[in-house]
């Protein structure tokens, strides 16, 4: 191959790769319930999350809000926290945003 140890020690430029991963996680607290209520897509620039939490479905989109901290995310309905998560990493809260929509299936 003609590679040297010095070649293997060089830093790989990130612009040569486009990695993306995605998956589903349950939003239920019950260990035997997998509702796949959280769909996430992560790439080197950001992470997008779509939540379909059974108790929130059907609520008016205008009644929902998302509170961000550096290590947690909480969803409120009518001003009360109804769902929270502890993140696996640290977020820049100035770069966090949310969009609340009425879904096609209610």
Buried (B, 14 or more C-beta within 10 A) or exposed (E): EEEEEEEEEEEEEEEEEEEEEEEBBBBBEEEEEEBEBBBBEBEEEEEEBEBBBEEBEEBEEEEBBBBBBEEEBBBBBEEEEBBEBEEEEEBEEEEBEEEBEEEEEE
